[in-house]
Amino acid sequence: MKRKLNVMGLFNSVKNAFSGSETSDIWEMISDLSQVDPIIEASKEKPQLIYKHSHRCSVCFVAKGNLEMASDNIKEHADMHFVNVVRSRDVSNKIASELDVRHQSPQAILVDNGEVVWHGSHGGIDADAILEHFE
């Protein structure tokens, strides 16, 4: 399922990324260690997408924009979570340890029924690949 490019959506994502803004109605922020286990547990009811981002990495802005452009479709199937790895490295490390996925940034991890069913990093973060898991 290919999506049409939404130029304004991409522009807004890039603008927000470079302005330092990371909060939006798309993402549920993860900034505390105590949030990790409940998210993994919630995956037993609904898939959970965890995205790890660094504002110091240009590739992160592209990956984040890709996911945000597809967020309406993704959110039909999964909750979307955001980790700022610069501010919350301990959270990122706990996610890596709990899910047995080596830390990378950018990184997207799809958790379903407590297990990682897909993960990608850098240029491998592709909303279409994530959406294929829901078909």
Phi, psi and omega in degrees: 000108180267142179258149173282143179292126176257096187298316180294321178298317178295316179302314180296321178297316180294316179301313180295322181297316182281343177277356180091357180283130177230350180271143177198176178283355179282316190258144166260118185286138173246114182228001183226141180304327183292348180275340189293306183300318177298328177292317177297318178296320180297336180294347177284342177256325183207137178304150181235127176256123179249125179244126178256129189226143171235125178290355178269358187241121181294327179297327179300322182295321178293314181297316179298316178299320178300314180290321181293324178295332180259009189299324179301316179290317181297316185291346173293337187240335188215153169279146182246124183241148185233129175241123172275106187288340177286314182278333187230053182297326178297323177293315179300317179296321179295318178300314179301316181291311183296324184260359179056046177233122182303135180298133170214164177210124001287157179207138174238134182230124177257121183247127178225129180055039177079001183238149174285120179255345177196144169208151179211158177221160178050234181291349179277358177280110187224117181301323180298321178295321177295314182297331178300333181289347182260358182278000000 
